[in-house]
Amino acid sequence: MVLIVRGREVLGRHNGRMKQVDVKAEFGRQVRALREEKGWSQEHLAAVVGLDRSYVGGVERGERNISIENICKLAASLDVSPEVMFVWWEKSR
């Protein structure tokens, strides 16, 4: 698999075909799913993590380019390992 990063999208070659994935949007969907599994609001998650609610909302909508540090904070707050935040990656290939 070859990855070519272009802004928000990652192009990957899989089975000879190129596929576009909006990594920020996919990551955001995973954050939202994990938050909703816990029954938490964005406000509650933001308070637990120590981030602003609007930032968490932006991450969930795929509008933010989140840092590794904040990925780890979110994962810890949601009681998952950081790799769980990227389970969508294998499905997108």
C-alpha positions as CSV (number, residue, x, y, z in Angstrom):
1,M,0.0,0.0,0.0
2,V,1.3,3.4,-0.9
3,L,0.0,6.5,0.9
4,I,0.0,10.0,-0.7
5,V,-1.1,12.7,1.7
6,R,-3.0,15.7,0.2
7,G,-4.5,18.1,2.7
8,R,-7.4,16.3,4.4
9,E,-7.3,13.2,2.2
10,V,-5.1,10.2,2.1
11,L,-4.8,8.3,-1.1
12,G,-3.9,4.7,-0.8
13,R,-3.3,2.0,-3.4
14,H,-5.1,-1.1,-2.5
15,N,-5.7,-4.0,-4.9
16,G,-4.5,-1.7,-7.7
17,R,-7.1,1.0,-7.1
18,M,-6.7,4.4,-5.5
19,K,-9.1,5.2,-2.6
20,Q,-9.6,8.5,-0.9
21,V,-10.1,8.7,2.8
22,D,-10.9,11.9,4.8
23,V,-8.8,11.0,7.8
24,K,-10.0,13.8,10.0
25,A,-13.7,12.9,9.3
26,E,-13.1,9.2,10.0
27,F,-11.2,10.0,13.2
28,G,-14.0,12.3,14.3
29,R,-16.6,9.7,13.7
30,Q,-14.7,7.3,15.9
31,V,-14.4,9.8,18.7
32,R,-18.1,10.5,18.5
33,A,-18.9,6.8,18.5
34,L,-16.7,6.2,21.6
35,R,-18.2,9.2,23.4
36,E,-21.7,8.1,22.6
37,E,-21.0,4.6,23.8
38,K,-20.2,6.1,27.2
39,G,-23.4,8.2,27.1
40,W,-21.3,11.4,27.4
41,S,-22.1,14.8,25.9
42,Q,-19.4,16.8,24.1
43,E,-19.4,19.1,27.1
44,H,-18.7,16.3,29.5
45,L,-15.9,14.8,27.3
46,A,-14.3,18.2,26.9
47,A,-14.3,18.8,30.7
48,V,-12.8,15.4,31.4
49,V,-10.1,15.9,28.8
50,G,-9.4,19.5,29.6
51,L,-10.3,20.8,26.1
52,D,-12.9,23.3,24.9
53,R,-16.3,21.9,23.9
54,S,-16.1,23.6,20.5
55,Y,-12.7,22.0,19.9
56,V,-14.1,18.5,20.6
57,G,-17.0,19.3,18.3
58,G,-14.6,20.4,15.6
59,V,-12.6,17.1,16.0
60,E,-15.9,15.1,15.7
61,R,-16.9,17.0,12.6
62,G,-13.4,16.4,11.0
63,E,-12.6,20.1,11.1
64,R,-9.6,19.9,13.4
65,N,-6.1,18.5,12.8
66,I,-5.7,17.1,16.2
67,S,-2.3,16.6,17.8
68,I,-0.9,13.3,19.0
69,E,-1.0,14.7,22.6
70,N,-4.7,15.4,22.4
71,I,-5.4,12.0,20.7
72,C,-3.7,10.4,23.8
73,K,-5.7,12.6,26.2
74,L,-9.0,11.6,24.4
75,A,-8.1,7.9,24.4
76,A,-7.2,8.0,28.1
77,S,-10.4,9.8,29.0
78,L,-12.5,7.3,27.0
79,D,-10.7,4.4,28.6
80,V,-9.3,3.1,25.3
81,S,-5.8,2.7,23.9
82,P,-4.9,5.3,21.2
83,E,-4.9,2.6,18.5
84,V,-8.6,2.1,19.1
85,M,-9.0,5.6,17.8
86,F,-7.8,4.4,14.4
87,V,-9.8,1.1,13.9
88,W,-11.5,2.7,10.9
89,W,-8.2,2.7,9.1
90,E,-8.2,-1.0,8.3
91,K,-11.8,-0.9,7.2
92,S,-11.0,1.9,4.8
93,R,-8.4,0.0,2.9
